[in-house]
Amino acid sequence: MRAITLLLICCFSLVGFAQNDKAFSEANTLYNDGKYAEAIDTYESILNAKEHSAELYFNLGNANYKLNNIAPSIYYYEKALLLDPNDKDIQNNLAFAQNMTIDAVDVVPKVGFSRLINNLVNTFNTDTWAIIAVGGVLLFVIIFLAYHFSYSSSKKRIAFVTSIVSLVVACFSVVMAFQKEALSKKDNPAIVFAQESRVKTDPNATSEEVFRLHEGTKVQVVETYDDWKKIQLSDNSTGWIPSKDIKLLKNF
């Protein structure tokens, strides 16, 4: 009975993949024919079927860009970049879309030791740091065994030093993996979708306005309270914005 159930699941999955591939081809055809709004509807039908890919988000960004939909184009390019951070086409098109935004927010660069640590942590993702840590431990065990069974004093010294270095690398990589994971959890970007949003000092409509943001601006969400999000800009400005005015990028 379980085998039959698994077979049915596989069959339905294959049918779903085939339908999504067909819809993706149809959407691409609509896009090439200049029917951008229809292409967007078809691409979004694939998203509604829980299918996600950098290529799909990239094409959605392109179609919205053609219609001068500032916030959606930036939103979908950013989502594509989350799935494929090194894609140059996505990076370039995102830069073009960002040129359409109104808000000019300065970036406060990290300096000194903080910048060094962040650059080091961001060298690899969490999984890569974990793999390095496991490799370091395995290397430590192998070399330590070689040290234990070696009869030459010079070989013992080399094996001992190498094993200690391997262990240090493994421990360091574990620390970096946890640090990278912490940074990833803290990173909660969103895009402003409201044409104009009034950012407040407190999470209520009657509080003082600190500044205004416009569609397409990228923010970091640092806190949530009821229907409000506390945001931070790249210049370290903070305030509270209605949740409905933004869309979180990491929601897939």
N, C-alpha and C positions, 0 to 999 in steps of 0.2 A: 504493500500500500504506500509506504514511504517513497519507494522508487518511482511509482506512478506519479505521486505528487511532485517530486523533483523534476520528472520529465515534463510535466505540464508547466511548471514554473519556467523551465528552460525554453519551452516552445513559446510561451507568452513573451518572454524576454526577447527572443529572436524576432518575433513579430513587431514588438515595440521598437527595437533598434532599426528594423527595416522601414517602419513608418517614419521614424525620426530622420533617417537618411533621406527618404523621399521628400519630406517636408523641408529639410535643409537645402536640397537641390532646387526645390520650387522657390524657396525664399531667395536663393542666389540668383535665379533667373529673373524674378521680379525686381531685384536690386539692379541687375544689369540692364533691365528695360526702363529704369528710372522710376519704377513704382515703389518708392521708398516706404510709404505708409503701409502698403500691403505687405511688403517684405518684413517690416517690423512685426506686424500681426502674426505672420507665419513663424518668424524666429521665436516670438514669445510663446507660441503654442508648443514649441519644443521645450522651452523652459518650464512650462506648466506640466510637462510630462516628466519633470525632474531630471532632465538631461542638461549637463553643464560641461562646457569646454571653453578654452581660451579663444578658439576660432569662432564659436558661436557668439560670445560676448563682443569680440572684436568686430564681427559683421554687424551686430546690433549697434555698436558705437558708430560705425561708418554710416549706417542708414539714418540714424538720428542726427549725425553731423550734417548730412546732406540736407536735412530739413531744418537746420539751425536750431535744433533742440539742445540747448547748451547743457543743462543738467543731466539729461539721460545719456548724451554722448560721452561726457566725462565719466559718469557713473559706470557705464559698460566698459569703457576703456580701462578704468581702474580695476574692475573685476577681472578683466582679461589679464591684466598685469599681475594680479595676485596669483593666477594660475600659471602664468608664464613670464616671470620677472625679467628675463633676459631678451625678450623679443623686441628687436629694434623697430619694427613696423608699429607695434602697439605704442612704444615709447614716443615715437615721432608723431603719430596721430593724436595721442593724448596731449602733447605739447601744442599742436595746432588748435585743439578744442579748448584748451585752457586760455588761449589768447582771446577767446570770445567772452571771458568772464569780466565782470566789472570790478570786483574787489582786488586791490593790489595789497597783498599781505606779505610783509617782509619775513624772511626766514632768519631766526636767531641761531647761528651756528654754535655747536658744542665746541668747547676749547679745552686745552690742557689734558689732564688725566682722564676726565670724563669722555672726551672725544676718542682718546686712545683705546679705552676699554670698550666703548661702543663699536669702534671699527673692528676690534679684535673679535668681539662676540658675533658680529654680523658677517664675519668671514665665511662661516658655514651655517647651514640650518641645523635645527635640533637633531635630526636624524644623522646627519654627517658627523656632528660632534660625538654622538653616541657610538657610531661605528668606530671612530678613532679611539674612543675610550676602550671599547671591547678589544680592538686590535692591540692596544697598548698592554692590556691585561694578559692577553694570549702570548704576546711577545715576552712579557715579563716571566711568565711561567716556563716557557720554552728555554729562555736564556738562563733562568735560575736553575733549571734541571741540568743544563749544560755545565753550569758552574759547579753544581754539586757532584757531578760524575767526572769532572775534569781532574787530571793529576798534575798538570803543569801549573805552576804558581802564576806565570805570566798570563796564561789563558784564564785562570780563575779571576785575576784582577780585572781583565777586560770584560769578562762575562758579568762580574759583579756590578761594575760601573754601568754597563749597558742595561742590565736588568733594572737598576735603580732609575736610570733615565726613562726607561719604558714605563715604569710604575708612576713616575712623576707626570709623564705625558698623559697617562690614563686618568689620573686624578684631576689634572688640569682640564682635560676634555669633559669630564663629568661636571665640573663646576661651570664650564662654558655652556654645556647643554642645558643645565638648569637655568642659567642666566638668560640664554636665548629663549627658552620656553617662557620665562617670566616676562621678557620684553614682548614676546608675541601675544601673550594674554593681555598685557597692558595696552597694546596697540589696537585701538578700536576706531578706525576711520569711518567717516560718513561724508556724504555729499549733500549740500543744501539744494532742495528742490523748489522751495518757495521762491517766487519771483523777487520778493523782498521780505526779509525776516527781521523783526526787532529783537535783539538780544538783550536780556534783562539781567539785573544784578542778583535777583532771587527768582525761584521757580513759581512765580505768579504774575498774572497779567498786569497787576497794578504797581509792580515794583519799577524802579527807575531803569530807563533804557541806557545801556552803555555804548552800544554801537549797532549798526545794521549790516546784515549780510545779504548777498544776492545769489541767485541760482548758479550752481556750478562750483562754488567755493568748497574746498575740502577742509574738514574740521576733525578734531579728535574728540570722541565722547569719553569723558572721564567719570561721569556719575549720572545716575537716573533717579528722578523723583516724580512719582505719579506720571503725568503726561508731559514732563519736561526732561530735557537732557542738558547736563552741564558740559560745555564744550571748551576746547582750547585750540587757539590758532597757532600757526607756525611762528608767530611773533610773541607767543606766550600770553596773549590776551585771553581772558576767560569770561564766561557768562552763561546764562540759561536761555535755551531756545525751545520752543514747542516741538515735541517729538514728531508731530506730523509734518514739520518743515524740512526734515532731513531723512535720508535713507542710509542705513548702515551698509557698509561694503562687504563685510564678512558674513552676511546672511545669504546662504546659498540654498 
